Amino acid sequence: MNTLNWQYYSTVYLLIGGNIGDRWAHLEQAATLIGACCGTITERSPVYETAAWGLTDQAPFLNQALRLQTSGTAEWLMKQLLQIEEQMGRIREKRYGPRIIDIDILLFNDEIHTTSLVTIPHPEMPKRRFALQPLADLAPAVQHPVLKKSIAEILAVCPDELPVKKVQRPAAGNAGPEL
């Protein structure tokens, strides 16, 4: 039996989300592409629906956190994720605007990165319930490397009041309207 030796891999928490088109299919496609080129997805949070954050006059988002094991560096991973977004049709027109897919690195081991390409931990995460709730489902005891508090502790004091609602995928043939 061939097993991976996880001690040589980094544990990464990603947030995937979008609010355009078939949101469920886009989450699935993003997870498939991430697993194919970036590493092994070892766990997925439930999917949550939330109102748009920042620029509120748009359709609601679906969001999901992923735990990924990767052998790549943080910068390498960010480049891969940006390519996946582009491959899926992501167009960056307006900050906080509608998007087919958004893929963020929330945490990369317990590392801190600040480069022109990536900032880890994600600097807005402590203020965004839509990121913290799915992350807390996967890693409630994981400590934020800057704030030195667990994800569950950060979620408990998150100032974001937008509702974050756990949702189930509609039954086949009842996918609901495209957004």
Buried (B, 14 or more C-beta within 10 A) or exposed (E): EEEEEEEEBBBBBBBBBBBBBBBBEBBBBBBEBBBEBBBBBBEBBBBBBBBBBEEEEBBBBBBBBBBBBBEBBBBEBBBBBBEBBEEBEBEEEEEEBBBBBBBBBBBBBEEEBEEEEBBBBBEBBBEBBBBBBBBBBBBEEBBBBEEEBBBBBBBEEBEBEBEBEEBEBEEEEEEEEEB
